[in-house]
Amino acid sequence: MSSSNLNEKINPFEVALKQLEEASKILNLDKGMLQILANPKRILTVSIPTKMDDGSIRVFTGFRSQHNDARGPCKGGIRYHPDVSVEEVKALSMWMTWKCAIANIPYGGGKGGIVCNPKQMSENELERMTRRFAYLIADIIGPYKDIPAPDVYTGGKEMAWIMDTYSILKGNYVQPEVITGKPIAIGGSLGRNEATGRGLAYTVREAAKKIDIDMKQATIVVQGFGNAGQFASKLVGEQGSKMIAASDSQGAIINKDGIDADALIKFKKETGTVAGFENAKSISNEELLETECTILIPAALENQITKNNADKIKTKIIAEAANGPTTPEADEILFKNDILVIPDVLANGGGVTVSYYEWLQNLRREYWKEEEVNNRLDINITKSFFDVYDTHKKYNVDMRKAATLLAINRVVEAVNIRGLWP
Ligand code: NAD
């Protein structure tokens, strides 16, 4: 069965709820509080009529889910993908609440998406669809309400269109703090592009120390050689390890002698895929995930490691750049097999942390050197890693459960201190 078939069958919101319920049992959480956390505060569904280049009109469906804002404004990406669904967006917004709480930054969780295939759309069509979407969600987002960011198949270009549309609609002055992941020229932060991969590399560094792995002997396999996967493999590679396999939606490649990350990034930029890279053999996505290595980095989509393949995974550390790549059943198998999983909410928290730094810089209209951004990120995510690792040891649970326990405790504390009104 291909991973995309598995992807269709597993409802990511059910996965998120199952994780929440398991954690709530350990924490002995009040039933009413569990209900608060199980349901997003608000979900907006919009129809986005878009003029296509041939003059026809297509109506796309878009969503924005705001899961919880007890600790601060909602924060989370907007993805463009044919598989986007309300269930997926709800799950991702819940994971953002946990992620922001684990990173201990003053945000809640949000997520959005449009059901579309951006690869089959022109730049003008994408711009018209993005601006119309920005207009339709303009009343529920804002610098102190909900601050979107890029996600799968969106980037600086889309963020710039959303910032421009929002700024014109809301008083016609520039409001860069409404969105993060912007190009540097309009208020983006230095270091933001690399932040997810960089943060992941810092957590891998600490995990390797905890389980006595010599990074100079370590090998890496990356599923999904996109933004997060490319920087993750490059920066984990800078710690001395070597990448031996990588994949994207068009194919997977392997070379046990090592694949140069910079050369592969250049090749992918030129050809649009890793498939066909010189000096490497082509393999299937299933074989890629089951390749023996020290560090496996899933950096593509959800539900890639399931009960069907978890037992076949031969690695020491799984560092999740992607959101939700491992199902709960697979988590149990990995824990039993002594594989240390650095869960998505911790491992890819560097992206949202530097988004927070971008927002701070925008609000103050002052800009930091890249070194300052990276140093702050290192201190912040290393502290989060220790917090999660200590919780994992204290409760004798896997790292994902530990991260969720830590996050829920922080969110519950904020909900309780604020109280319910009216
Ligand atoms: P991206 O679009 O840049 O990269 C995704 C990559 O995955 C692409 O290369 C694509 O070809 C590949 N892919 C898609 N389907 C695949 C499949 N079935 N098998 C193998 N490869 C496949 O997106 P991104 O920004 O790198 O995001 C990737 C993941 O990381 C997502 O889950 C996203 O939510 C998460 N993430 C990203 C950031 C960030 O800052 N970019 C932050 C946090 C989390």
Boltz pocket constraint, residues with backbone or C-beta under 6 A from the ligand:
constraints:
  - pocket:
      binder: B
      contacts: [[A, 3], [A, 4], [A, 150], [A, 151], [A, 152], [A, 153], [A, 154], [A, 192], [A, 193], [A, 196], [A, 223], [A, 224], [A, 225], [A, 226], [A, 227], [A, 228], [A, 229], [A, 247], [A, 248], [A, 249], [A, 250], [A, 251], [A, 285], [A, 299], [A, 300], [A, 301], [A, 302], [A, 321], [A, 322], [A, 323], [A, 348], [A, 349], [A, 351], [A, 352]]
      max_distance: 6.0
